[in-house]
Amino acid sequence: MVSFFDRLNAQVADSFVGRWFKLEGSGHPRERIGSRFTGWTLQTEIRAGLTTWAAMAYIISVNANILSDSGGTCVCPTGDGCSNDPTYAQCVNEVRNDLIISTAAISALASFLMGAVANLPIGMAPGLGLNAYLAYSIVGFHGTGGIVSYSEALAAVFLEGWIFLVLSILGVRQWLVRVMPQSLVLAVGAGIGLFIAFIGLSSSGLGIIGGDTTNLVGLGGCKAEDWIENLDHYCERKVLQNPTMWLGIFLGGILTVIMMLYRVRGALLIGIFLVSIISWPRPTAVTYFPHTEEGDRLFDYFKKVVTFHTLDKVGNAINYAAYSNGRVWYALVTFLYVDILDTTGTVYSMAKFAGLRDPVTLDFEGSTLAYCIDATCISFGALVGVSPVTAYIESATGISEGGKTGITAVTTGLAFFISVFFSPIFASIPPWATGGSLVIVGSLMIRNVREVNWDYIGDAVPAFITILMIPLTYNIAYGVIAGIGSYFVINGIPWVLMKLSGDRIVPPSYEVAEEWVVPPGSMLPPWLLYLLGRRESQEDMQMQDRTNQRGSMDTATQDHTRHDSKDDSMCQIEKPRVL
């Protein structure tokens, strides 16, 4: 049996597919050492792709839950959120069902293209954090408290994708992330992690946190009959007594973490489905289908199991006339900045973990193609009603399984495509089933703070302000603006004093400050350097590539042994420091 797989690997490597994906044994000058099409060893691209899908599949239900909180294209006639309006609630649920199909479809397309064209083992899907920013900051819960409507927000996302495409072709997007102050890059990822965890604890998830008339937030977890009158999720009595909350805590949270401790692949997905399966039977205290008119309607859709319908609520819902609205441009600018930090940093981190990133220039093979695909899929995603598409840190699970080429991402995309037709199952996943996963993902993202330069207060305070403001303002853009503004003020004044005094007035601990240094390498993209005749010789490139790949493979193996795949998860970009 082993010999069969050996022969299969050799035949695939020697084919067009093997040369395109640069499998080991293909003879390509940049073949990726250790990559295999299939086999019994860890070097299994197909198994790596399925592992990535299993780790990412939770986003199908989570993204739909978060984006549907905006109300989508549903109109509330009273303007107060219509929390108790059954007609509006039915419309929002239809939006959620559409978004489940949209999320699975765009994840399938983006992941497939990332693998087939850019040859990277990175899964793509609508980004956590970016979806929360669109739902709660740009549009607002059920369309209240936001700055633009859902259709106008999609217009901003659509244009963002095309702007990103131009920036990617010109190499600007790759260059910007290489010169960003390290501490702020890491702080944004950590702040988004706190934001996501807070959503998982709130009424959109486990329901542990509720409103408080005195302290703004407080303990929740009570049943609907114990809410303060006319104040949903404000507990008047009997906090922490809702059985669905405890089901989500123990099975969707604690059990999932225990499975992750033992490196069970797809632990997040297992936890979500375990809670959901227990919540599906009707005559229980934790049922998602109570014997009510709303419960009957949800149960009728759930019984279909396999279905497909057109995107009546979110398909092509873009309001193109919105570009005359100045607030749409505000949303566009903040989307651009936040997405640069999110997607660009994650792709770089995953490329590093796969051993594909140059440790000197901080660039990686196929970076221009990767960001062009990401940008194009952002605009495609807007056409089907979802927030910006981004690279996923869960790709590290597939990479740690041996995924080094685009076959991994292609397999992930095909698995998402199959998921499109099981929308009734994903639509019936209750919010308390996904709340624990949101908290866990947030805990993985907060680990970025370990790399913040806490030794120098000029770096530490702006980073802390960024981390703090994102969840407290319920707005990623406000946190980013606060962090950038405080960084330039706190570090700009000492810089001016140093220049005016001829370097005589210097902060005592300035020697440990993070140096804002541009890494080696041009800001111009490789294709433009090639046209200008500045590309190094093919022979030198081949030799350097082989050396880097073997060294990176050893590093990745050590990282896998230490189980550090998540340490590089969000926006951790190595930059030169001057101590």
N, C-alpha and C positions, 0 to 999 in steps of 0.2 A: 504493500500500500504506500509506503514511504517513497519507493522508487517511482510509483505512478505520479505522485505530487512533484517529485524532482523533475520528471520529464515534462510535466505540465508547466512548471515554472520556467524551465529552459525554453520551451516552445513559445510561451507567451512573451518572455523577455526578448526573444529573437524576432518577434513580429513587429508590425507597425505600432501596435498598442504598447509593447514593451519599450520601444525606442521613444515614443511620444511621452510616456510617463517616466522615462529614464530609470527603469527597473535595473537592479543589479544583474549583470550578465547580458545587458542589451548592447553593449559596446559603445554606448553614447559617451562622449568625453566627460559629461557631467552626471554620469549614472549615480544613483543614490545608494550608497553602500548599505546593505542590510534589508533593502526593500524586496519583497516577494509578492507574487500575485495571490498565492494561497499555499497551504501546507500545514504541518503540525506544529511548527515553531511559532514564536511570537511575531515573526515577521510575516504577518498575514493582513494584507491590505483590505480584503473584504470583511474579515472579522473586525478589524479596526473601525471600518465605516459603520458597521452595525452597532458597535460599542458606542461610537459617538452619537448615533441616532438615539440609542437607549438613554444616554445621559442628557440629550437635548429635548426629547419628545415632550417633556413637561411644559415646554413653552407653548405648545398648541393650545392647551386649556388656559394657562396662566395669562398669555397675551390677550386672548379673547376676553377673559374676565376683566383685565385692567382697562383695555380700550373700550369695552362696552360700558364701563362706568362713566364715560363721557356722554353717553346717550346716543352717540353716532349721529345719524341723520334724523332721529326721532325728535319731534317738536313738543315741548312742554307748554301748553297754552297759558298756564298760570305763572310761569317763570320762576317757580320756587323749587324746582327739581322734581316735582310730581312723584314723590316717594310713595304716596299712597294711592296713586292713580293706576288701576289695573290695566287700562288700555295702553298707557305709556309703558308700564312694566312689560306687557306682551311685546311691544315694539322693540324695547331694549333687548329682550331675550332673542328676538329674531336677528337683531344686529349681532348679538353674541354668536348665534349659530353661523351666520355668514362669516364672521371673523375667524371662526375655527377653520373653515375651508380656506379662507384667504391666507391664514398663517401657515397652514400645512403646504399650500400651493407655492407661496413665495419662498418658503424655506427649501422646498424641493428644487425650484429653479435656481436659486442663488447658490446652494451647496453644489449642485450638479455643475454649474458653470465655473465655480471656483476650482473644482477638481479637474474638469475636462479642458479648460482653457488655461488657467494659471498654474495647474499641476501642484496644488497645495492641499495638504490633508486637513483643511479647515472647514468646519460646518458653519453655515450662515443661517440667520433667522432674524425676525424683528427683535430689536434689542430691549432687554430689561433695563429700566432706567429711562431710556428714550421713550418707551411706550407710556411710562408713568408721567413723564414730563408732558407729553402730548395730552394725556387724559386729564390730569389734575391741575396742570399749570397753564397750558395753552387754551384748552377747551373748558376745563372745570368739570366737577362732578355733575353729571346730568345737564351739562351746558351752563351751569351757574358759576360765577366767580372767575371765569376765564377771560381771555382777551379777544379770541376769535371763535367762530363756529367750527364744528368738525370738518365741514367741507372746505372751509378756508384754511384750516390747519393742514389738510391734505395738499392744498395748493402749494403751501410752503415746503412740504416734504418733496413734492414732485420737482419743484425748481431746485431744491437743494441737491438732488441727485445729479442734475445736469451741470450745476456749478462744480460739484465734486468731480465730475468726469473731466471737465476742463482743467481743474487744478491737478488731477492725477496725471493727465497726459503731459502737462508741463512740468511735473515733478515737484510742484509747490507743496502739495499735501504731504509727501514723504519728507520734505525738508523741514516743514514746520514742526513736526513732532520731534525731530532730532535736535531742535534748538530750544524746545520748551523747558523751562525750569523743572528739574526732576521732582522736587518736593510737591509742586502744585499738580503735576500730572498724576502722581500717586494719590494725592489728597482728593482729587475729583473722583477717582475710582473708589476710594474708601467711603467718601460721602454718599455716592450712589448706592453703595452696599448698605449703609445705614438707612437710606431712603427706602430701598426695596424691603429690608427687614421690617421697617415700620409699617409698610403696606401689608406685609404678611401677618403682622400682629393686630392690625385694625379690622374693621368690619368687612373689608374686602378679602380677608383671609381668615385667620383663626378667631378673630373677634375678642381677643384678650384685652385689647386697648379700646376704650370707648370715649365718648365726649364727657366733659365735666363742666358744669356751669360756673365753677369757681376757678379751677386750675387748668382750664382748656382741655386737658386730657386726663384720663383716670382709668381705673379698672373697668372692664366691660364683662362680657361673657354671661350676661343675663338673657333670659328669654324675652321674646317680643312683648309679652304681656306685662313685663316688669320695666319697660322703658318709661321715661318721663313723657308725659302726654305731649304730643306734637314735636317731640325731640327724639328722632330715631337714633338708636345705639347710645343713648344717654341713660345709664342704668339708675333707676330710682331705688332699687333694692335687689337683693339676691344676686350679687355679682359672682362671676366664676362658677355658675351653676348650670350653664348650658351644656348638655351632653355632647353636642357636636364639637364644641371647643376642646373638650378633653379627648375626644376621639382623634382630632387632628393633632393635638399635642403629643400623645403617646405613640400613635402609629405613624402619622405623617411626619412627626418631628423626631422624637427620641429613637424609635425603631430605625428610621432612615439613617440617623447619625451612626447608630451601632453597625448597620450594614456598611456604611462608608468606612468605619474603623477597620472592618475586615475586607475592604476593597471589593465589595460586591458591585459589579458593573451594572449601571442602570439603577442604582439604589434610589435616586430621586423619583424615577418613574415607578418603581415598585411601590414605594411609600404612597404615592398619589393614587395609584390604582387600588391598593389595599384598602385605603380609607374610602374610596369611591364605591368599591364593591360592597363594603359593609353598609354604606349609606343608600344603596339602591333598593333593597327590600322595603315595601311600603309600611307594613304595620310595626314600625320600630320608633324609638324616641329620637333616632338620629337620621331618619329617612330624608332624602332629598325630594321625595315625591309624596307629600302629604295628601290626604284625601280632601283636596280643595279643588276649585276650578283651575287655579294655576298649576297645582300639582298634577292634576289629570292631564293637562295639556303637555307638560314636560314629560310625563310618563309615556304618552302616546308617541312623542317624537323619539324617545329613547328606545322604544320597542322596534323601531325600524332597523336598528343596528347598522345596516349598510345603506347608504343613500347618497344622492348628489343633487344639489339644486343650484340654480343660478344665484348670483350675489345681488339680490334685489335691493338690499338696504345700503350696501357699502361699495358695490361695483361701480366704478367710474363716477364717484360722487364728488369729484373735485370741482370746486367753484373757481373757474379760471378768471372770472371777473374780480376776484378778491385781490388781485395784485395792485389795484388802485387804493387799497386799504393799507395805511401805514403800519397798522398793528401786525399785519401779515408779514411785513418785512422785518419787524422786530422778532417775530417767531422764527423767521428764516435765518436771521443772523445767529440767534441762540442755538438753533438746530445745527448750523454749520460748526460752531465752535465746540459744542458738546460732543457732536459726532466725530470731530477730528480727534478729540481726546479719547473717545471710547473705541471706535473701530480701528483707527490707526494703531493705537497702542496695543490692542488685543492681537491684531494680526502680527505685529512685530514680536510680541511675546510668544505666540504660538510658533512662528517661524524659528525663533531661537530654540525653543524646546525641541523642535523637530530636527535641529542641527542644520538649518538652512540660512541662518543669518550671519553676515560678516561681522565679526566682533570688533573690527576697526572702524569701518564706515557706517555700521549699524543699518546697512541696507541688506536686502535679501533678493535672491533670484526670483524674477517674475513679479517684483513689487508693483511695477506700473500696471501690468495686466490685472493683478489682484485688486488694486484700488479702482481701476476702471470697471471691473465687474461689480464690485461693491456699489459704486456710484450708480451704475445703470439699474441695478436691482432695487436701489432706494426709490427711483422714479417708478419702476414697475410695481413696487409695493404700494405706492400711493394710488395707483390705478385700481387696486383691489382693496383699498381702504385701511392699510396698516401703517404703523409708524416706521421710521427708518430701519433698514436691514443692517445688521452688523455681524462681525465675527464672534464666535462663542468660545468662552474659556473652557467649556466642556469638551472642546476639540482635543484638549490635553489627554482625555481618557483614551481616545482612539490612537493618539500619537504614542502614548505609553504602551499600547498594545502592538506597536510596531508600524503604525501608519506613517509613511514618509512621502508618499506620492499622492497625486490627485485621485487615484482609484479609491482611496478612503473617502474623500468628499463625494465622489460620484455615487458610491454605495449609500452614503448618508442621504443624498438627494433622492435616490430611488425609493428608499424606505419612507421618506416624507411624502412622496407621491402616492404610495399605497395608503398612507394615513388619511389622505384627502377624502377617500370614500367611506371612512368610518367616523364621519363627523357626528352622528348621533351619540356615539360612545363618548367622544371627547366633550361634546356639549353637555353631557350629564355628569361631569365632574364638578362637585360642589366646591365653593370657595375654601371651606375648612380643610379640603384635601390638598390644596395647593399652598395654603398659608405656611405650613412648616417648611416646604421647599424654598419659599421666598426668604425665610429667615436664615436657612442654611446657606443659600447662595450669597446672601448679604454677609454672612460670617466669613465666607471665602474671599469676598472682595475687600473686606476691612483689613485683611492681613497685609495690604499694601502699606499700612502705616509703619511697618517695621523698617521700611527703607527710607522713610522721610528723615531729613537731616534735623533731628531734634537737638543737636549740640549747639546750633546757632539760632538764636531767637528770631533773627531776620528771616530765616526759612521756616522755623517752627510755627510762629504765630499765624502767618498767612495760610499755611497748610491747615492748621487747626480751625481757623475761621471758615475755610472752605468746607471742611468736614462737618462742622457744626451747623452752618447755615443751610446746607442742602436739605437735610430732613426737617429742620425747624421751620423753614419757610415753605416746605412742600414744593420746592422749586429748584431744579438743578442750576438753571441759569443764574438765579440770584446768588447761589453759593459760589459759582464760578466768577461772577462779577466781583463779589466781595473779596474773594481770594486774590484775584489779579490786582484789584485796586489797592488792597492793603499791602501786597507785595511791592508794588512800585513806590508807594508812599514810604513804607518802612525802610526799604533798601535804597530808595532814591535820595532821601535827605542825607544819610551818611556819605553816599557817593559824591554828592555835591560838596559837602563839607571837606571831604578828602581832596577833591580837586582844587578847591579854593585855598586850602591850607598847604598845598604841596605835599600831601600825604602825611601831615603831622597830626591831624585829628582823625584818628582811626579807632573804631570800636575795639575794645580789648580782646574780644574773641573772634575777630574778623578772619583769623587764619584758618578757622574751621568752617567758614561760610562756603556754601555750595557755589562753585565757579560756573558762571553762565558761559559755556564754551560751545562753539559750533564743532561737531565731530569732523574728522577728516572726510574728504569726499565732496564732490560738487553738488550743488542743489539742482543741477540739470539732470534730467532723466537719462538712462542708458542709451535710449534710441537717439536722443539728440547728440549725446557725446559721440556716438558712432558716426553720425552724419558729419560731425565736426572733425572726425579723424583722431579723436583723443582716446579711443578705446584701446586697451592694452592688447598685445598680440594673443592670438588664439592659443598658442603653445603655453604662454605664461598663465593664461586663464585656466587651462585644463589642469596644469600642475597645481596651481593654487587651490582650485576647486576640490581636487582629490585630497589634498592635504587638509583643507578645512572640513571636508565631509568626514574623514576618518577621525579627526580630533573632536568634531562635534558629536559623532556617534558615541565616542567614549564618554563625553560629558553628559549626553542624554541618558546613557545607561546608568551613570552614577546618580543622576537626578531621579531616575525611576526607582533606583534602590532606596534612596532617601525619601521617596514619595513626595518630591517637591514640585510636582507638576502644577499645582495650584499656586505656588508661590509667585510664579511669573504670570499669573492669570490676567491681571488688568494693568496695562499701561506701564509695566516696569521696563524702562528703557535704560540700558547702561550708557552712562555718559562720563567723559573724563572729569576728574575732580582734582582740584589743587588744594592740598592740605598744608 
